[in-house]
Amino acid sequence: MLKNKFANNWVSVRKAFLDIDFDNDGLIKVEDLMKHFGHDSAMNIEDLKKIIKDRASNGVALSYADFSKWVGNTIHSVEGFYFRHDSVKNPAYEKSRILQKQKNQINRQALESK
């Protein structure tokens, strides 16, 4: 039932995670789920605690990886979802790559001038 709510309310796992993580600590706890789905009388806090305990790698709260593993295929159908390794840029990597290119160019120029 909970997975269906995720599938009907979001088209992105990342957006779902950010919307539910009310305190923005990078973890989804029972309290976060209750704040989001608390108005639904079918949600039982004990059931949510059991879900978190079963799905969380630390047994206490869902990290993004745990959450994505749990509901990722529900939100993104596997048939239509293609992961691109460059879909999210890594600024530290990009900066390092640019610096390395500059160093290579300087070394090449130094070798050519000899």
N, C-alpha and C positions, 0 to 999 in steps of 0.2 A: 504494500500500500504506500509506504513512504517513497520507494523508488518511483512509483507512478507519479507522485506529487513532484518529484524532481524533474521527471521527464516532461511533465505538462507545464511547469513553471519556468524552465530555463532551457536555453539552447547551447549553453557553454558551461562546462564543469568549473572553469575558473570563476565565472560570474556567480554561479551558485555558491561556490565556496566563500567568495568575498561577501556576498549578501548575507549568508548565514553566520559568518564569523563576526558577531556584533562588536566584540572588544578588540578586534584587529590584532590578536596575538599570534595569528598563524595556526591556530588550533580550533577545532570545533568540539565543544564540550556539550554535555547534556543540556546545560542552561541555554546555550546558543540555539539548540534545536527547539527547546521549549519556548523561547522568545519568538521564534519564527513560526512554529506550528502550534503554539499553546492554545490558540483560539479553536483548534480542532478537537472536539470532544473524543475522537477516536484515539488520540495520542495519549499514551500512558507513560508516565515518567520512568517506571520500572522497565518497560519494554525498551525505551530509548537508552537507558543505562546498559541493558544487556546488549543492544546493538553496538553501542560505542565500545564496550568491553570486548566484544567478539571481533570487531573490525579494526580497532586501533592497535597499531604495533606496540604502543606503550601501555595499552589497556586502560587508558584514562581519557584520552582525547584524540580526535582524528586529525592527523596532519594532512596537508594537501595530497600527498602520495596515497595515504590510506583512503581518503575521501574519493579520489580519482579512481582508485582500484575498485572501490565499492560501487559507485554510481556512474562511472565513466561510460560504460557501454549502454546504460539506460538513457543518458542524455544524448550521447553521440552514437548513432547506430553504427555498428562495426563496418557494415557494407559501404556506407557513404562517408566514412571518416578516414582521411589520409593524413598521417602525421608528417609534418615537414620539420627536419632538424633545425631549420633556420626560422621557424615561425616566431620564436621569441629571441631577440638579440641579447647577447651577453656583453654589456658595455666593457667589462674588464678584459674580456677576450679580444674585442674589437680594438681597444686601445693598445693592447700588447701586440696585436698583429700589425698595426700601423707603425709602431716603434720598431718592430723587427724589420719591416720593409725599409724604413729609413736607414737603419744600421747596415742592411745589406747593400743599399745604394751607396752609402758612404764608403764601405769597404771596396765595392766595385770601382768607384772613382779613384780611390787610393791606389789600387792595383793598376789601373789604366795609366795613371800619371807616372809610374815608375819606369 
